[in-house]
Amino acid sequence: MLGGESNLSIYNWIKVYLEDHGVEVHSVANEDGSKASIHCRIGPAVDGGVILSGHMDVVPVEGQAWDTDPWVLTEKSDGRLYGRGSCDMKGFIACCLAALPQMVEAQLTSPIYFAFSYDEEIGCLSAPDLIQHINDTYIEKPAYAIIGEPSMMQPIIGQKGICVIETTVNGSAGHSSRIRQEVSAIHQSAKLIGFLEDKMNALVDAGRIDDRFDPPHTSLHVGEFNAGIAPNVIADHAIFKWDIRVIPQDDTRSIIDDFKKHCSRMESEVQEKFPGFKITSIEHHPPVPPLDTKESDAVVDFVKKLTPIQEVGTVSYAAEAGQFALGGFQSIICGPGSIAQAHRANEYIDKSQLVLGVKMMHKLIEELS
């Protein structure tokens, strides 16, 4: 299912599969019941368990040139499985579910939890409610959360946070010869975009650097811009969408506040020429927090026992790991597949990566038995 759409088909399949193995299932539905996250516990109700986290939604395929049906998992002779979400991150969820019979049969001394969310791809929207529900449901406290984003089985201890914002600028229409008398929404938007780039550069100049990431600083990027009807008509309306990807030491909300203060100052100046000038910004989703797990945290050594990759890393994409960390669990990203294959045509996962993913599950069972 696509981010934003109902996920009940995959949710119900997983729910029935878990219940068929005698596992009690908990759901966290949205207001109208069209979507639901799912979580469960396998093993005893004692402190110190491990959450296995994945998201059930995927990104669209429109405009991408696929060689196979993106909605049918297709195995080729190259040892790869092709299909939307095969890498990001249904491969990890498949590894969890494949190992469920062994988890149920094992004499676990600490529990394993599944926590599968919806709408991750459009802003990690459901994870906060899922995490809160986990904390409210179980009397015991899980210790660690492993978020199975594709990392080629490398333990990832840091991720950037993200927020996506839509800014609308209202100017005055008119003949382009009257550019001095009117207020162009495009020209004013260009100044705002320049402010965002200057803000990014100012953070770098202030030494806000984290060399673990690429780029090693907070980035501000405008990805969409829509305005104007003709080259000889002053645009009275412009919309641009931009994102902030923060390193752990920077604060998304502070950057947004600085932008809004700048917009307020610009409004006061420009309204002297055109009283109807207005800048409005909306957040497409709340800021997703970064992840900043320390190499000395116990979860790092624990996950190293489960995967052949011992060197830790960081990623510049956003994920739910930072949200699980805020929820009180030492968190790490580690899953099969490469992020380089995600969100693109002919997305695939190597079967060898799935083998490693299942091996990680079996080692997890051994560690908690």
Number of C-alpha atoms within 10 A of each C-alpha: 20 19 20 17 13 18 20 19 11 13 21 13 10 17 20 13 14 19 12 10 12 12 17 13 15 18 18 21 17 14 8 7 10 11 21 25 23 23 23 23 20 21 21 14 17 14 15 16 24 24 25 21 24 28 29 25 26 24 19 16 16 8 7 12 11 16 10 13 12 21 13 12 15 14 15 9 6 8 12 17 22 25 24 29 27 29 29 31 25 23 28 29 24 16 22 23 18 14 17 22 13 13 23 16 11 15 15 18 18 20 26 27 19 23 25 26 29 32 25 23 19 17 21 23 20 22 28 17 15 25 22 13 16 24 15 11 12 14 11 16 18 23 18 24 26 25 27 30 30 26 20 20 26 22 28 28 25 28 29 27 27 26 22 21 18 17 17 19 25 21 27 18 18 17 13 16 11 14 15 9 13 19 24 27 25 23 16 20 23 15 12 20 17 12 15 22 15 13 18 19 16 12 15 16 10 8 9 18 18 15 11 16 18 12 13 15 25 28 22 22 15 16 9 10 15 12 17 16 11 9 9 12 16 25 25 20 21 22 19 21 19 18 17 24 26 26 29 22 14 18 17 22 13 10 17 17 11 13 16 15 12 13 19 14 10 17 19 13 13 16 14 10 13 15 13 13 23 19 20 13 17 12 15 14 14 16 21 25 26 29 29 21 23 14 14 8 12 14 22 21 13 13 24 18 14 23 21 14 14 15 9 16 16 22 19 22 14 24 28 30 33 27 20 26 20 15 18 15 21 25 32 32 30 28 31 31 29 19 19 12 17 21 17 17 19 21 22 27 29 20 17 12 21 22 13 20 29 20 17 25 24 18 16 19 23 15 14 18 14
